[in-house]
């Protein structure tokens, strides 16, 4: 009898943050904790095993007490984190969350998990008024591994390489603010201002 893949969580916290000019994984928002801790606590409270994705060059095996999965391939962007995750556990599905999405909350995560399609390549939030889904707030199933491998072998490192013209389940993301991505100091200031306006 087949069993469905266990779901694990990978928080992407290994970007070089050139535009931010500091490590985005150190940024905190309303609760004063680095955002990866906030996301990890949300997922741990939901009963999931959590890992942090970091660059291959990082020395630590733990960050904030959370186990680290280091990229095995350098300089290919966040897709390296997913590759490392499936290398670590190829029988598991992986929920990817980027550490620079400050408006992700428990309800957003639960809704994605509750609507997971285990027969699809991925269950992914579809942004309103856009043709592209949000690949860094999505669940990837083990059956995506051949597509992931093929994209990397062909040096196509964008997530949409895996998702174009394939079976994915798109979940409408009604609150577009939840996909607000912090890449610059100005984005960070804007996110904190918006969070201050929404207690």
Backbone as numpy.savetxt, mean C-alpha at the origin, in Angstrom:
# Nx Ny Nz CAx CAy CAz Cx Cy Cz
-9.36 -30.10 -0.37 -10.20 -28.90 -0.37 -9.32 -27.66 -0.37
-9.56 -26.75 -1.29 -8.74 -25.55 -1.39 -9.15 -24.55 -0.32
-8.20 -23.80 0.13 -8.46 -22.75 1.11 -8.08 -21.42 0.49
-8.76 -20.38 0.93 -8.48 -19.06 0.36 -7.17 -18.53 0.93
-6.46 -17.73 0.16 -5.18 -17.21 0.64 -5.33 -16.34 1.89
-4.43 -16.54 2.84 -4.36 -15.67 4.00 -4.03 -14.26 3.55
-4.61 -13.28 4.22 -4.35 -11.89 3.88 -3.35 -11.29 4.86
-2.26 -10.75 4.33 -1.28 -10.02 5.12 -1.23 -8.57 4.64
-0.60 -7.73 5.42 -0.58 -6.29 5.12 0.86 -5.84 4.92
1.08 -5.07 3.87 2.37 -4.46 3.61 2.18 -2.95 3.51
2.82 -2.22 4.42 2.77 -0.77 4.40 4.02 -0.26 3.70
3.82 0.43 2.59 4.93 0.92 1.79 5.55 2.13 2.47
6.76 1.95 2.97 7.42 3.00 3.76 8.88 3.14 3.36
9.17 2.86 2.08 10.57 2.84 1.68 10.95 3.82 0.59
10.06 4.78 0.31 10.36 5.74 -0.74 11.51 6.66 -0.39
12.20 7.15 -1.42 13.32 8.06 -1.17 12.88 9.48 -0.86
11.63 9.79 -1.17 11.03 11.08 -0.77 11.85 12.28 -1.23
12.24 12.28 -2.49 13.05 13.38 -3.00 12.28 14.70 -2.95
11.01 14.67 -3.34 10.23 15.91 -3.34 9.89 16.38 -1.92
9.73 15.42 -0.99 9.43 15.77 0.39 10.67 16.28 1.11
11.84 15.84 0.65 13.13 16.21 1.24 13.31 15.64 2.64
12.52 14.65 2.99 12.72 13.87 4.20 11.99 12.55 4.04
12.28 11.62 4.93 11.67 10.29 4.86 10.19 10.41 5.19
9.32 10.06 4.23 7.88 10.19 4.47 7.38 9.24 5.54
8.12 8.17 5.79 7.68 7.23 6.82 7.83 7.80 8.23
8.53 8.93 8.37 8.69 9.57 9.67 7.61 10.62 9.94
6.81 10.95 8.92 5.81 12.00 9.08 4.66 11.53 9.96
4.17 12.44 10.75 3.01 12.15 11.60 1.91 13.14 11.28
0.71 12.76 11.70 -0.44 13.62 11.46 -1.13 13.89 12.81
-2.42 13.75 12.91 -3.11 14.24 14.09 -2.71 13.53 15.38
-2.43 12.24 15.32 -2.15 11.51 16.55 -0.71 11.64 17.01
0.14 12.31 16.23 1.53 12.53 16.63 2.45 11.35 16.40
1.92 10.21 15.94 2.74 9.04 15.69 3.12 9.00 14.21
4.31 8.46 13.88 4.62 8.27 12.46 3.48 7.50 11.79
3.12 7.92 10.59 1.91 7.38 9.97 1.96 5.86 9.76
3.13 5.26 9.46 3.13 3.79 9.36 2.67 3.10 10.64
2.96 3.68 11.80 2.49 3.09 13.05 0.97 3.15 13.12
0.42 4.31 12.75 -1.03 4.47 12.74 -1.69 3.41 11.85
-1.16 3.25 10.63 -1.72 2.27 9.71 -1.53 0.85 10.23
-0.35 0.58 10.78 -0.08 -0.75 11.32 -1.02 -1.08 12.47
-1.27 -0.11 13.34 -2.18 -0.34 14.46 -3.60 -0.63 13.98
-4.04 0.11 12.96 -5.37 -0.15 12.39 -5.48 -1.61 11.94
-4.48 -2.06 11.19 -4.54 -3.39 10.60 -4.32 -4.48 11.65
-3.46 -4.23 12.61 -3.26 -5.18 13.70 -4.54 -5.35 14.51
-5.21 -4.25 14.78 -6.48 -4.31 15.50 -7.54 -5.11 14.75
-7.41 -5.14 13.42 -8.34 -5.92 12.60 -7.91 -7.39 12.50
-6.76 -7.73 13.11 -6.33 -9.12 13.18 -5.38 -9.57 12.11
-4.73 -8.61 11.42 -3.85 -8.97 10.32 -2.38 -8.82 10.68
-1.54 -9.68 10.10 -0.10 -9.59 10.26 0.42 -8.47 9.36
1.26 -7.60 9.93 1.67 -6.38 9.24 3.18 -6.35 9.06
3.61 -5.92 7.88 5.02 -5.71 7.57 5.19 -4.31 6.99
6.41 -3.79 7.12 6.77 -2.53 6.48 7.69 -2.81 5.30
7.43 -2.17 4.18 8.29 -2.27 3.01 9.34 -1.17 3.07
10.61 -1.57 2.98 11.71 -0.60 3.04 12.71 -0.91 1.92
13.57 0.05 1.65 14.56 -0.10 0.60 15.57 -1.19 0.95
16.17 -1.73 -0.09 17.17 -2.79 0.08 18.34 -2.33 0.94
18.66 -1.05 0.90 19.82 -0.52 1.61 19.59 -0.33 3.11
18.34 -0.44 3.56 18.06 -0.24 4.98 18.69 -1.34 5.82
19.18 -0.97 7.02 19.86 -1.94 7.89 18.90 -2.66 8.83
17.86 -1.99 9.27 17.03 -2.53 10.34 16.07 -3.59 9.84
15.90 -4.64 10.66 14.91 -5.67 10.36 13.55 -5.34 10.97
13.54 -4.34 11.84 12.30 -3.86 12.44 12.33 -2.34 12.42
11.18 -1.74 12.25 11.03 -0.29 12.34 9.78 -0.02 13.17
9.96 0.73 14.24 8.86 0.97 15.19 8.32 -0.35 15.75
9.18 -1.36 15.82 8.76 -2.66 16.33 8.01 -3.51 15.32
7.91 -3.05 14.07 7.18 -3.76 13.02 8.20 -4.44 12.11
8.01 -5.72 11.78 8.98 -6.39 10.90 9.07 -5.73 9.53
10.28 -5.69 9.00 10.56 -5.03 7.73 10.79 -6.07 6.64
10.16 -5.85 5.50 10.49 -6.60 4.28 11.27 -5.67 3.38
12.52 -6.01 3.11 13.36 -5.16 2.27 13.20 -5.51 0.80
13.23 -4.47 -0.04 13.20 -4.69 -1.48 14.34 -5.61 -1.89
14.07 -6.50 -2.81 15.14 -7.35 -3.36 15.71 -6.74 -4.63
14.94 -5.81 -5.22 15.36 -5.15 -6.46 15.39 -3.65 -6.21
16.46 -3.01 -6.58 16.62 -1.58 -6.30 16.08 -0.72 -7.42
15.61 0.46 -7.03 15.30 1.55 -7.98 14.24 1.20 -9.01
13.21 0.46 -8.58 12.10 0.20 -9.50 10.78 0.71 -8.90
10.86 1.43 -7.80 9.66 2.01 -7.22 8.92 1.05 -6.31
7.68 1.38 -5.97 6.94 0.60 -4.98 6.57 -0.81 -5.42
6.65 -1.10 -6.71 6.37 -2.45 -7.16 7.37 -3.45 -6.57
8.56 -2.94 -6.18 9.57 -3.79 -5.54 9.06 -4.31 -4.20
8.26 -3.51 -3.51 7.71 -3.96 -2.23 6.78 -5.14 -2.41
5.92 -5.09 -3.43 5.02 -6.20 -3.69 5.79 -7.45 -4.10
6.83 -7.27 -4.90 7.66 -8.41 -5.30 8.29 -9.07 -4.08
8.81 -8.26 -3.16 9.42 -8.80 -1.94 8.39 -9.50 -1.07
7.18 -8.94 -1.03 6.12 -9.54 -0.21 5.76 -10.94 -0.73
5.57 -11.06 -2.03 5.23 -12.37 -2.58 6.40 -13.33 -2.51
7.62 -12.82 -2.55 8.78 -13.69 -2.35 8.79 -14.23 -0.93
8.38 -13.40 0.03 8.34 -13.82 1.43 7.19 -14.80 1.68
6.06 -14.58 1.04 4.90 -15.45 1.23 4.06 -15.45 -0.04
4.38 -16.36 -0.93 3.71 -16.42 -2.22 2.34 -17.06 -2.18
1.98 -17.66 -1.03 0.65 -18.24 -0.89 -0.34 -17.25 -0.29
0.15 -16.11 0.17 -0.70 -15.11 0.82 -1.15 -14.06 -0.18
-2.29 -13.46 0.13 -2.68 -12.22 -0.54 -2.12 -11.07 0.29
-1.91 -9.93 -0.35 -1.28 -8.79 0.33 -2.11 -7.53 0.13
-2.45 -6.91 1.24 -3.05 -5.57 1.22 -1.91 -4.56 1.24
-1.82 -3.74 0.21 -0.81 -2.68 0.14 -1.43 -1.37 0.57
-0.73 -0.66 1.45 -1.13 0.67 1.88 0.10 1.56 1.84
0.02 2.69 1.18 1.14 3.62 1.12 1.14 4.50 2.37
2.32 4.78 2.89 2.43 5.57 4.12 2.16 7.05 3.87
2.00 7.45 2.61 1.78 8.87 2.33 0.31 9.16 1.97
-0.58 8.31 2.47 -2.02 8.51 2.30 -2.62 8.78 3.68
-2.63 10.04 4.12 -2.98 10.35 5.51 -4.45 10.22 5.85
-5.32 10.08 4.83 -6.76 10.04 5.12 -7.33 8.62 5.14
-6.47 7.61 5.01 -6.94 6.24 5.17 -7.40 6.04 6.61
-8.57 5.43 6.77 -9.06 5.13 8.12 -9.52 3.68 8.19
-9.97 3.30 9.37 -10.37 1.90 9.57 -11.51 1.51 8.64
-12.50 2.40 8.49 -13.65 2.09 7.64 -13.22 1.85 6.19
-12.26 2.63 5.72 -11.75 2.49 4.36 -11.10 1.11 4.17
-10.31 0.70 5.15 -9.63 -0.60 5.08 -10.64 -1.74 5.17
-11.56 -1.63 6.11 -12.56 -2.69 6.29 -13.43 -2.86 5.04
-13.79 -1.75 4.43 -14.64 -1.82 3.23 -13.92 -2.55 2.10
-12.64 -2.28 1.95 -11.86 -2.97 0.92 -11.77 -4.46 1.23
-11.50 -4.79 2.48 -11.37 -6.20 2.87 -12.70 -6.94 2.73
-13.78 -6.29 3.11 -15.10 -6.93 3.05 -15.56 -7.16 1.62
-15.03 -6.41 0.68 -15.40 -6.55 -0.73 -14.34 -7.28 -1.55
-13.40 -7.88 -0.88 -12.32 -8.60 -1.56 -12.88 -9.72 -2.44
-12.37 -9.79 -3.66 -12.69 -10.87 -4.59 -11.44 -11.75 -4.71
-11.50 -12.92 -4.10 -10.32 -13.79 -4.04 -10.04 -14.46 -5.38
-10.98 -14.37 -6.32 -10.76 -14.97 -7.64 -10.15 -13.97 -8.63
-10.13 -12.70 -8.25 -9.57 -11.66 -9.12 -8.06 -11.55 -8.91
-7.41 -10.81 -9.78 -6.00 -10.51 -9.55 -5.83 -9.55 -8.39
-6.78 -8.63 -8.26 -6.68 -7.61 -7.22 -8.07 -7.05 -6.94
-8.23 -6.58 -5.71 -9.39 -5.79 -5.33 -8.87 -4.40 -5.03
-9.40 -3.41 -5.73 -8.71 -2.12 -5.75 -9.73 -0.99 -5.77
-9.40 0.09 -5.09 -10.29 1.24 -5.08 -10.22 1.99 -6.41
-11.40 2.30 -6.93 -11.51 3.11 -8.13 -11.77 4.55 -7.74
-10.93 5.45 -8.18 -11.07 6.86 -7.83 -12.21 7.49 -8.61
-12.96 8.36 -7.97 -14.05 9.02 -8.68 -13.51 9.95 -9.77
-14.20 9.97 -10.90 -13.89 10.86 -12.02 -12.51 10.58 -12.63
-11.98 9.36 -12.41 -10.70 8.99 -13.01 -10.81 7.60 -13.61
-10.05 7.36 -14.65 -10.06 6.02 -15.26 -9.14 5.06 -14.52
-8.19 5.61 -13.77 -7.19 4.78 -13.09 -7.63 4.46 -11.67
-7.45 3.22 -11.24 -7.67 2.90 -9.83 -6.47 3.32 -8.99
-6.57 3.17 -7.68 -5.48 3.53 -6.76 -4.71 2.27 -6.38
-3.56 2.01 -7.02 -2.86 0.74 -6.81 -2.17 0.60 -5.46
-2.02 1.70 -4.72 -1.33 1.63 -3.44 -2.30 1.63 -2.27
-3.54 1.25 -2.57 -4.57 1.03 -1.55 -5.43 -0.10 -2.10
-4.84 -1.33 -2.10 -5.44 -2.43 -2.84 -4.98 -3.77 -2.27
-5.77 -4.79 -2.56 -5.43 -6.17 -2.18 -5.00 -6.92 -3.44
-3.82 -7.55 -3.38 -3.28 -8.32 -4.49 -3.28 -9.81 -4.13
-3.88 -10.59 -5.00 -3.97 -12.03 -4.79 -2.75 -12.75 -5.38
-2.45 -13.97 -4.89 -1.28 -14.70 -5.41 -1.33 -14.94 -6.92
-2.54 -14.99 -7.50 -2.60 -15.26 -8.95 -2.12 -14.09 -9.79
-1.72 -12.99 -9.15 -1.14 -11.89 -9.91 0.37 -12.06 -10.09
0.96 -13.03 -9.40 2.43 -13.18 -9.41 3.00 -13.32 -10.82
2.43 -14.13 -11.73 3.01 -14.21 -13.09 3.00 -12.87 -13.82
1.96 -12.07 -13.60 1.90 -10.75 -14.23 2.94 -9.81 -13.63
3.10 -9.89 -12.32 4.12 -9.09 -11.63 5.51 -9.44 -12.15
5.79 -10.72 -12.24 7.10 -11.17 -12.72 7.34 -10.71 -14.14
6.33 -10.84 -14.99 6.48 -10.45 -16.39 6.74 -8.95 -16.52
6.03 -8.15 -15.74 6.24 -6.70 -15.81 7.66 -6.32 -15.41
8.14 -6.93 -14.33 9.49 -6.60 -13.87 10.54 -7.07 -14.88
10.34 -8.26 -15.43 11.29 -8.77 -16.42 11.34 -7.88 -17.66
10.21 -7.24 -17.98 10.15 -6.36 -19.15 10.38 -4.89 -18.78
10.84 -4.66 -17.55 11.19 -3.33 -17.06 10.02 -2.35 -17.16
8.84 -2.88 -16.90 7.64 -2.04 -16.81 7.23 -2.02 -15.34
7.57 -0.95 -14.66 7.48 -0.93 -13.21 6.25 -0.23 -12.66
5.37 0.22 -13.53 4.13 0.83 -13.06 3.13 -0.27 -12.70
2.39 -0.07 -11.62 1.43 -1.08 -11.19 0.40 -1.39 -12.27
0.04 -0.40 -13.06 -0.98 -0.63 -14.06 -0.53 -1.62 -15.12
0.75 -1.87 -15.23 1.23 -2.92 -16.13 0.59 -4.26 -15.76
0.42 -4.51 -14.47 -0.17 -5.76 -14.01 -1.69 -5.76 -14.16
-2.27 -4.59 -14.16 -3.72 -4.49 -14.03 -4.45 -4.21 -15.33
-3.73 -3.76 -16.33 -4.39 -3.40 -17.59 -4.95 -4.63 -18.29
-6.20 -4.52 -18.72 -6.87 -5.57 -19.49 -6.95 -6.91 -18.77
-6.90 -6.86 -17.43 -6.98 -8.11 -16.67 -8.14 -8.02 -15.68
-8.41 -9.14 -15.05 -9.55 -9.22 -14.13 -9.17 -8.62 -12.79
-9.71 -7.45 -12.52 -9.57 -6.85 -11.21 -10.95 -6.41 -10.75
-11.14 -6.39 -9.46 -12.41 -5.91 -8.90 -12.21 -4.48 -8.44
-12.99 -3.57 -8.99 -12.88 -2.16 -8.65 -13.98 -1.79 -7.67
-13.58 -1.20 -6.56 -14.51 -0.75 -5.54 -14.58 0.77 -5.60
-15.73 1.35 -5.80 -15.81 2.82 -5.85 -15.32 3.46 -4.56
-14.45 4.42 -4.69 -13.99 5.20 -3.55 -14.75 6.52 -3.57
-15.79 6.57 -2.76 -16.69 7.72 -2.83 -16.06 8.98 -2.26
-15.17 8.83 -1.28 -14.50 9.98 -0.69 -13.12 10.11 -1.33
-13.00 10.96 -2.33 -11.74 11.09 -3.06 -10.61 11.55 -2.16
-10.94 12.22 -1.07 -9.89 12.71 -0.17 -9.06 11.57 0.42
-9.66 10.38 0.52 -8.93 9.25 1.09 -7.75 8.83 0.21
-7.75 9.26 -1.04 -6.63 8.97 -1.94 -5.66 10.13 -2.05
-5.84 11.16 -1.22 -4.93 12.31 -1.23 -3.53 11.84 -0.87
-2.58 12.15 -1.74 -1.22 11.63 -1.63 -0.27 12.77 -1.26
0.51 12.56 -0.20 1.44 13.59 0.29 2.82 13.35 -0.30
3.24 14.24 -1.20 4.54 14.09 -1.85 5.50 15.25 -1.58
4.96 16.39 -1.16 5.77 17.59 -0.97 5.47 18.21 0.38
6.34 19.12 0.87 6.02 19.82 2.12 4.69 20.57 2.04
4.37 21.08 0.85 3.09 21.78 0.68 1.91 20.82 0.83
2.05 19.62 0.28 1.01 18.60 0.45 0.83 18.27 1.94
1.94 18.17 2.64 1.89 17.82 4.06 1.15 18.89 4.85
1.46 20.15 4.57 0.77 21.26 5.25 -0.73 21.23 4.92
-1.05 20.97 3.66 -2.45 20.93 3.26 -3.19 19.79 3.96
-2.55 18.62 4.03 -3.19 17.47 4.69 -3.47 17.77 6.15
-2.51 18.37 6.84 -2.71 18.67 8.26 -3.81 19.72 8.46
-3.88 20.67 7.55 -4.94 21.68 7.64 -6.31 21.04 7.45
-6.41 20.14 6.48 -7.68 19.46 6.25 -8.05 18.55 7.42
-7.05 17.87 8.00 -7.32 17.03 9.15 -7.77 17.84 10.35
-7.21 19.04 10.50 -7.62 19.93 11.59 -9.07 20.35 11.44
-9.53 20.45 10.20 -10.91 20.84 9.94 -11.90 19.69 10.10
-11.37 18.46 10.25 -12.25 17.30 10.36 -11.82 16.50 11.59
-12.29 16.90 12.77 -11.90 16.21 14.01 -12.37 14.76 14.05
